[in-house]
Amino acid sequence: MADGEWQKYLEVEGDGLLRIRRHASMKVDAMIVADSAHLANSSDDRSISQLLNIASMPGVVGEAWAMADWHFGYGFPIGGVLATDLEWGDAGGSISPGGVGFDINCGVRLVALDCSVDDIPNIDKLAGRLNGRIPSGGSGKGGLKITRQELDEIISRGSNAMVDLGFAHEEDLQNIESNGVLETDEGVSERAMERGLKALGTLGSGNHFLELQTVQTIEEGNPHGLFEGQVLCMIHSGSRGLGHQVCTDHVRLLEDKYRNRNGVWQNDEWGFEIQDRQLAAAPIHSREGQSYLDAMNGAANFAFANRSALTHRLRQTLAAEFEVETRLLYDVSHNIAKIETHDIDGRSCKCCVHRKGATRAMPGQPVLVPGDMGTGSWLLEGAAGNRAFASSCHGAGRLLSRSAAKKKIDGKAVQRELQSRGIRVHANTPNIMSEEAPDAYKDVDEVIRLSNSAGLTKPIARLSPLAVIKG
């Protein structure tokens, strides 16, 4: 689609919400959680073109959505939400690995500590211990020692297996999305197994982190019994190399099934047409579609288990420093495709809902939104009447690519500035301070405001960073 052409079809839908009317190859309208100012400050034609492309996917229903933290990604925009009808065509609407991403079930969990920062004997020592006990970086070294049989159990049973292995509490399960397990039969490839065997309980690199936070403010309503000044721990990580390999396996398989004809990618076997090869998809009920869904669920189970293992290491480290009770407040995915039922145009539709860099936000469900390491994060709650297939933003969203951030931002200066504000940062990968600097991200408070205005979520508490462990 021609650069800027979409602007002719742009309309203001309401507070915090814009609509791009269906045109060209689009099968449905596209919705953006933004106002005019936010759109102008945080968009480029590449990410908008990706949004319009997913609105052209086979079997798409409702509308294609971009959450307020959207930005350019692989095929699908990060922050994209798309649903396809399971009953469309002969074998159902499309399921696309690009609509989930390479870090399958990357997600966030929030652990509440029954203390304030003044109850911690030595916060600097605790931060240092956490940095030493929580393996981070891209290598995956330092994972928990597990056997191949135990890994099989984890891929099949997710966090339930972690309870049996002694790495999670039974009471944690009720506070994990899908209770920490998705159904899978075939599992994942041998190469994915090899990559996962040594990575359990590791953070990874990039925007993954473990962060001690304090409750700065509590908004109207406090369903989790928090108090101002309370210490929380937010963990952001996913399925590590195992999930990346699952995505790689299926992206390669599906992309090879498409041919470019006059700028449109076509698959003759299924009669599918897509606008970008990176959107390569299969019918949900096809052998290829079911194979991807099964492997994706296995990788998602590993991610649930990985966050359980990181919580286990957190609890061990806390216990070595002082006595404190902890409870898992919630664990939510933000790179996943799930089979759900939604009301669309007055009818009940069983859909495959892709959320890539977007969080499920059922009414009353906790929604965890990390900002950046210098600003703050939010605990939200899904709002009734959420039109975006019960979805929300998953973070602040990038303003600068990693390469652009490295060129423009002095990482050492960022670290000094954060330290002057009492924010302890342990960064274990070169250039991470530049790539993850606050100026590389959108304003998380604005993202939350827009999500609230659009009727997707309501704010519960704002959280301030205290100590950060980055990959």
C-alpha positions in Angstrom: 0.0 0.0 0.0 1.3 3.4 -0.9 3.0 5.4 1.9 0.6 7.7 3.6 -2.4 6.5 1.6 -4.0 5.2 4.8 -4.3 8.8 6.1 -7.2 9.4 3.7 -9.2 6.8 5.5 -8.3 7.8 9.1 -11.2 8.8 11.4 -11.5 9.8 15.1 -13.6 7.0 16.7 -13.6 8.5 20.2 -11.4 9.3 23.1 -8.2 7.4 22.7 -9.3 5.6 19.6 -8.8 6.1 15.9 -10.2 4.1 13.0 -8.7 3.4 9.5 -11.6 2.4 7.3 -11.3 -0.7 5.2 -9.8 -0.1 1.7 -7.6 -1.7 -0.9 -6.9 -5.4 0.2 -8.2 -4.9 3.8 -11.1 -7.2 4.8 -11.9 -5.3 8.0 -11.3 -1.9 9.5 -8.2 -1.2 11.6 -8.3 0.4 15.1 -5.5 2.3 16.8 -5.5 3.1 20.5 -4.2 6.6 20.1 -5.2 10.2 19.7 -3.9 12.5 17.0 -0.9 13.7 19.0 0.1 10.2 20.0 -0.2 9.0 16.4 2.0 11.8 15.2 4.7 11.3 17.8 5.0 7.5 17.7 4.2 6.2 14.2 5.8 5.6 10.9 4.2 4.2 7.7 6.0 0.8 8.2 4.1 -0.1 11.4 0.8 1.3 10.0 1.3 -0.7 6.8 1.8 -3.8 8.9 -1.5 -3.1 10.7 -3.3 -2.7 7.4 -1.7 -5.9 6.1 -3.0 -8.0 9.0 -6.5 -6.6 8.4 -6.2 -8.5 5.1 -5.5 -11.9 6.6 -7.6 -14.9 5.6 -10.6 -15.4 7.9 -10.1 -12.1 9.8 -13.1 -11.0 11.9 -14.0 -7.9 13.8 -11.3 -5.4 13.4 -7.5 -5.4 13.4 -6.1 -3.6 16.4 -2.9 -1.7 17.4 -2.6 -1.1 21.1 -1.2 2.2 22.3 2.3 0.8 22.6 2.4 -0.4 19.0 5.6 -0.3 16.9 7.2 -2.1 13.9 7.7 -5.8 14.2 8.2 -9.0 12.2 5.2 -9.2 9.9 2.6 -8.2 12.5 3.2 -4.9 14.4 4.2 -5.4 18.0 1.1 -4.4 19.9 -1.1 -6.0 17.3 -4.3 -8.0 18.0 -6.0 -10.0 15.3 -8.8 -12.6 15.5 -9.6 -15.2 12.8 -12.8 -17.3 12.5 -12.3 -21.0 13.2 -15.2 -21.8 10.9 -14.1 -19.7 7.9 -13.5 -21.6 4.7 -12.9 -25.3 4.4 -10.3 -25.5 7.2 -10.8 -22.4 9.3 -9.2 -18.9 9.3 -5.5 -18.3 9.5 -3.0 -18.9 12.3 0.3 -17.1 11.8 3.5 -17.5 13.8 4.3 -13.9 12.9 1.2 -13.0 14.9 2.8 -14.4 18.0 6.4 -13.6 17.5 9.7 -15.4 18.2 9.6 -15.1 22.0 6.5 -17.3 22.5 4.6 -16.4 25.7 7.0 -13.7 26.6 5.1 -12.3 29.6 5.1 -10.6 32.9 4.5 -11.7 36.5 4.2 -9.6 39.6 5.1 -10.8 43.0 4.0 -8.9 46.1 6.3 -8.8 49.1 4.7 -8.2 52.5 7.0 -5.3 53.4 8.1 -1.8 52.6 11.5 -0.8 51.4 12.4 0.3 55.0 12.0 -3.4 56.1 14.8 -4.5 53.8 18.0 -4.6 55.8 20.3 -3.5 52.9 18.7 -2.8 49.5 22.0 -2.5 47.7 23.2 -5.8 49.0 19.9 -7.4 48.0 20.1 -6.0 44.5 23.6 -7.3 44.1 22.6 -10.7 45.3 19.7 -10.8 42.9 22.0 -9.9 40.1 24.3 -12.8 41.1 21.5 -15.3 41.4 19.4 -14.4 38.4 21.2 -15.4 35.2 20.8 -12.9 32.4 22.1 -12.2 29.0 21.7 -13.9 25.7 23.7 -17.1 26.3 21.2 -19.0 28.5 24.0 -20.1 30.9 23.1 -20.6 34.5 19.8 -22.4 34.1 18.4 -24.9 36.6 19.7 -28.4 36.2 16.9 -30.5 34.8 16.7 -33.9 33.0 15.3 -34.5 29.6 12.3 -36.3 31.2 11.7 -33.3 33.4 11.8 -30.9 30.4 9.2 -33.2 28.7 7.0 -32.8 31.7 7.4 -29.0 31.7 6.5 -28.7 28.1 3.4 -30.9 28.6 2.3 -29.4 32.0 3.9 -26.0 32.4 3.8 -24.5 35.9 2.1 -27.6 37.2 5.2 -29.6 36.6 7.2 -26.9 38.4 5.1 -27.4 41.5 5.9 -31.2 41.4 9.6 -30.4 40.9 9.6 -28.1 44.0 10.2 -24.9 42.0 6.8 -23.3 42.5 4.0 -23.1 45.1 0.7 -24.8 44.5 -1.2 -21.6 45.4 0.7 -19.8 42.6 -1.3 -21.6 39.9 -4.6 -19.9 40.5 -2.9 -16.5 39.7 -1.3 -17.5 36.3 -3.1 -17.0 33.0 -4.6 -20.4 32.0 -3.4 -21.6 35.4 0.1 -21.9 33.8 -0.6 -24.7 31.3 -1.9 -24.9 27.7 -2.9 -28.2 26.0 -0.2 -29.8 23.9 0.3 -33.3 22.5 3.2 -33.5 20.1 5.6 -31.1 21.9 8.4 -29.3 20.2 11.3 -30.1 17.9 14.5 -31.8 19.0 16.5 -28.6 18.4 14.0 -26.6 20.5 14.4 -29.2 23.3 18.2 -28.8 23.2 17.9 -25.0 23.4 15.5 -25.2 26.4 17.3 -27.8 28.4 19.8 -25.4 29.9 17.8 -22.2 29.9 15.2 -22.8 32.6 15.3 -20.0 35.2 17.2 -17.4 33.0 16.1 -13.9 32.1 17.5 -13.5 28.6 18.5 -10.1 27.2 17.0 -7.1 25.5 14.0 -5.8 27.4 13.8 -8.7 29.8 14.3 -7.9 33.4 13.7 -8.5 37.1 12.8 -5.3 38.9 12.1 -4.5 42.5 9.5 -1.8 42.6 7.5 0.2 45.2 3.8 1.0 45.0 3.8 4.8 44.3 0.1 5.4 44.1 -3.1 3.4 44.3 -6.0 4.5 42.1 -9.7 4.0 42.9 -10.3 0.5 44.0 -7.6 -1.8 45.4 -8.6 -5.5 44.8 -5.2 -6.9 45.7 -4.8 -5.2 49.1 -1.7 -3.3 48.2 -0.4 -0.4 50.3 1.7 2.7 49.2 5.4 2.0 49.7 4.9 -1.8 49.4 7.7 -3.6 47.6 6.8 -5.7 44.6 8.9 -7.7 42.1 8.1 -7.6 38.4 9.6 -10.3 36.2 9.6 -10.0 32.4 10.8 -13.0 30.4 9.6 -15.7 28.0 10.4 -19.0 26.4 14.1 -18.3 25.7 15.8 -20.2 22.8 13.2 -22.9 23.0 10.4 -20.6 21.9 12.6 -18.9 19.3 13.3 -22.2 17.7 9.6 -23.2 17.6 8.8 -20.0 15.8 11.8 -20.4 13.5 10.8 -24.0 12.6 7.3 -23.0 11.6 8.0 -19.7 10.0 10.5 -21.4 7.6 8.0 -24.2 6.9 5.1 -21.8 6.1 7.0 -19.1 4.2 8.3 -21.8 1.8 4.7 -22.6 0.9 4.0 -19.1 -0.5 4.9 -17.6 -3.9 5.0 -13.9 -4.9 2.7 -13.1 -7.7 2.4 -9.4 -8.6 3.3 -8.3 -5.1 0.9 -10.6 -3.3 2.0 -13.8 -1.6 -0.2 -16.8 -2.5 -0.6 -20.4 -1.4 -2.5 -22.4 -3.9 -3.2 -25.4 -1.6 -5.3 -23.3 0.8 -6.3 -20.4 -1.4 -4.6 -18.0 1.0 -3.3 -14.5 -0.1 -1.2 -12.4 2.3 0.4 -9.0 1.8 3.8 -9.8 3.3 5.7 -13.1 3.4 6.4 -12.6 7.1 2.7 -13.1 7.7 2.9 -16.7 6.4 0.0 -18.6 7.8 -1.9 -21.9 7.7 -5.6 -22.7 8.2 -6.2 -23.3 11.8 -7.6 -26.8 11.2 -4.9 -27.9 8.7 -2.1 -30.2 9.7 0.4 -27.3 9.6 -1.9 -25.1 11.6 -2.5 -27.7 14.3 1.2 -28.5 14.4 2.1 -24.9 15.0 -0.6 -24.4 17.6 0.6 -27.5 19.5 4.3 -26.5 19.4 3.4 -22.9 20.4 1.5 -24.2 23.4 4.5 -26.4 24.4 6.8 -23.4 24.2 4.2 -21.3 26.1 4.3 -23.9 28.9 8.1 -23.6 29.0 7.7 -19.8 29.4 5.3 -20.2 32.3 7.7 -22.6 33.9 10.6 -20.2 33.3 8.9 -17.4 35.1 8.1 -19.9 37.9 11.8 -20.8 38.1 12.8 -17.1 38.2 10.3 -16.6 41.0 11.8 -19.6 42.9 15.3 -18.0 42.6 13.8 -14.7 43.8 12.3 -16.3 46.8 15.5 -18.1 47.6 17.5 -14.9 47.4 15.0 -13.0 49.6 15.1 -15.7 52.2 18.9 -15.4 52.5 18.6 -11.7 53.3 15.5 -11.4 55.5 12.2 -13.0 56.4 9.4 -11.9 54.2 6.1 -13.4 52.9 5.6 -13.4 49.1 2.5 -14.0 47.0 2.2 -14.2 43.2 -0.3 -11.5 42.3 -0.6 -12.5 38.6 1.3 -13.8 35.6 0.1 -12.8 32.1 1.2 -13.6 28.5 1.8 -11.1 25.8 3.0 -13.1 22.8 0.4 -15.8 22.3 -2.5 -17.1 20.1 -5.4 -18.5 21.9 -8.8 -20.1 21.0 -11.5 -17.9 22.5 -15.2 -17.1 22.0 -16.1 -13.5 21.4 -19.2 -11.6 20.3 -18.7 -10.1 16.8 -21.3 -8.2 15.0 -24.0 -9.7 17.2 -22.9 -13.3 16.9 -20.8 -15.6 19.0 -17.6 -16.5 17.2 -15.0 -19.0 18.1 -11.8 -17.3 17.2 -8.0 -17.7 17.1 -6.9 -14.5 18.8 -3.3 -13.5 18.0 -1.8 -11.1 20.6 1.7 -10.0 19.7 3.0 -7.6 22.3 -0.5 -7.4 23.7 -2.0 -8.7 26.9 -5.3 -10.4 27.5 -7.5 -8.2 29.6 -10.7 -10.0 30.6 -13.0 -8.0 32.8 -11.5 -7.9 36.3 -8.3 -9.6 35.3 -5.0 -8.1 36.4 -3.0 -6.5 33.5 0.7 -6.0 34.0 2.3 -3.2 32.0 6.0 -2.5 32.5 7.2 0.9 31.4 10.9 1.6 31.3 13.5 1.3 34.0 13.6 5.0 34.7 9.9 5.8 34.8 7.5 3.3 36.2 5.1 0.5 35.5 1.4 -0.1 36.0 -1.0 -2.6 37.4 -4.3 -2.4 35.6 -7.5 -4.4 35.4 -9.4 -5.4 32.3 -12.5 -3.3 31.7 -16.0 -4.6 30.9 -17.0 -4.0 27.3 -13.4 -4.2 26.0 -13.9 -4.1 22.2 -10.4 -5.3 21.3 -11.1 -9.0 21.9 -10.5 -8.3 25.6 -6.9 -7.1 25.0 -4.6 -4.3 26.2 -1.2 -2.9 25.8 1.8 -4.8 27.2 4.3 -2.0 27.8 5.4 1.5 26.9 6.3 0.6 23.3 9.5 1.6 21.6 10.1 5.0 20.1 13.6 4.3 18.9 14.9 1.1 17.4 17.8 -0.5 19.3 20.3 0.6 16.7 19.0 4.2 16.7 19.1 4.2 20.5 22.7 3.1 20.6 23.6 5.9 18.3 21.7 8.7 20.1 21.8 7.8 23.8 24.8 7.7 26.1 24.3 4.6 28.2 26.8 5.6 30.9 25.1 8.9 31.3 21.7 7.2 31.6 23.1 4.9 34.4 24.5 7.8 36.3 21.2 9.7 36.1 19.2 6.7 37.3 21.7 6.2 40.2 21.3 9.8 41.2 17.5 9.1 41.6 18.2 6.0 43.7 17.4 3.5 41.0 20.0 0.7 41.1 20.6 -0.9 37.7 22.6 -4.0 37.0 23.0 -4.4 33.3 24.9 -7.4 32.0 25.0 -6.9 28.2 27.0 -4.2 26.3 24.9 -1.3 25.1 21.9 -2.4 27.1 21.7 1.0 28.9 21.4 2.8 25.6 19.0 0.3 24.0 16.7 0.3 27.1 17.0 3.9 28.1 13.8 5.7 29.1 14.1 8.0 26.0 14.0 4.9 23.7 10.4 4.3 24.9 7.0 6.0 24.7 5.6 7.7 27.8 4.0 4.8 29.7 1.6 7.1 31.6 0.3 8.3 28.2 -0.1 4.7 27.0 -2.1 3.9 30.1 -4.3 7.0 29.7 -5.1 6.1 26.2 -5.9 2.5 27.1 -8.2 3.7 29.8 -9.9 6.3 27.5 -10.5 3.6 24.9 -12.3 1.5 27.5 -9.8 -1.3 27.5 -8.5 -1.2 31.0 -8.7 0.8 34.3 -5.7 1.7 36.4 -5.2 0.1 39.8 -1.6 1.1 40.9 1.4 2.9 39.6 4.8 1.3 40.5 8.2 3.0 40.7 11.5 1.3 40.0 13.8 0.6 42.9 16.4 -2.0 41.6 16.7 -3.4 38.1 18.4 -6.6 36.8 18.8 -6.4 33.0 20.1 -8.9 30.5 
